Amino acid sequence: MFARKIRVQYEKDGTLSPCPLKWLDSFSMRNFTNATVFDDTLPVADGQMEIGTHVPLDQLKSAMEDWFMRKSYLPKGSALTVIETPLSP
């Protein structure tokens, strides 16, 4: 089900930092979008998530930025970086 791994980072003081697990868990546990496509997300560590094959990265990034800003986790004007990472053999 969670066939893809992604890295989720935000800019902090000019450098990229991994999003805390608390942020990722808050997004994944809350069905605020009513979009079932985000049901297939599993936070595993700071800056790391596993996601299903049908989760569109661009929509996920946008929805996470919106949620993090509404929760005041992400400062205004900041953006996330969401990168798919290769699976380990």
Secondary structure, DSSP 4 states (H G I P E B T S, - for coil): ---EEEEEEEEETTEEEEPPHHHHHHHHH---S--GGGGSEEEEETTEEEE-TT--HHHHHHHHHHHHHHTT-SPTT--EEEEEEPPP-
